[in-house]
């Protein structure tokens, strides 16, 4: 994710003083810059990077990228980008147990919660 973001702009680590911030992206002219909290677990960092990529791709420099709807869209983008529907549907069983989710998280290199949310969105898990 970092290499992909670096190909289009700058990627920087947030200072330890900002441990409560996950990540954010800004535009400087035509160049995007992403700031990531490197104190988070690797799986979380990947999702945060994909989330910020979603903001950059969907909202660009000309669109509003704040608020609950923009955050939901960026989360949906990150989920689909890191865990494609066909891949998850082809590998994960409906009603998966915790041990299956833990095994599955290693496939897509995401957190168990991110995979659980994705599986729910795809109809593999219920509330």
Long-range contacts (C-beta under 8 A, 24 or more apart in sequence): 1-45, 1-46, 1-49, 1-50, 1-53, 2-36, 2-49, 4-53, 5-32, 5-34, 5-49, 5-52, 5-53, 8-32, 8-56, 9-33, 9-34, 9-56, 10-34, 11-35, 11-36, 11-49, 12-36, 13-37, 13-38, 14-38, 22-48, 23-48, 23-49, 23-51, 23-52, 24-52, 25-52, 25-55, 25-56, 25-65, 27-56, 27-60, 27-61, 30-61, 32-56, 32-61, 41-111, 42-109, 43-105, 43-109, 43-110, 43-111, 43-114, 44-111, 46-82, 46-109, 46-110, 47-78, 47-82, 47-110, 47-111, 47-114, 50-77, 50-78, 50-81, 50-82, 51-75, 51-77, 51-78, 53-77, 53-78, 53-81, 54-78, 54-81, 76-121, 79-114, 79-117, 79-118, 79-121, 82-108, 82-109, 82-110, 82-114, 83-108, 83-110, 83-114, 83-115, 83-118, 85-122, 88-115, 88-118, 88-119, 88-122, 88-124, 89-122, 89-124, 92-119, 92-124, 93-124, 94-123, 94-124, 94-125, 95-124, 95-125, 95-126, 96-124, 96-125
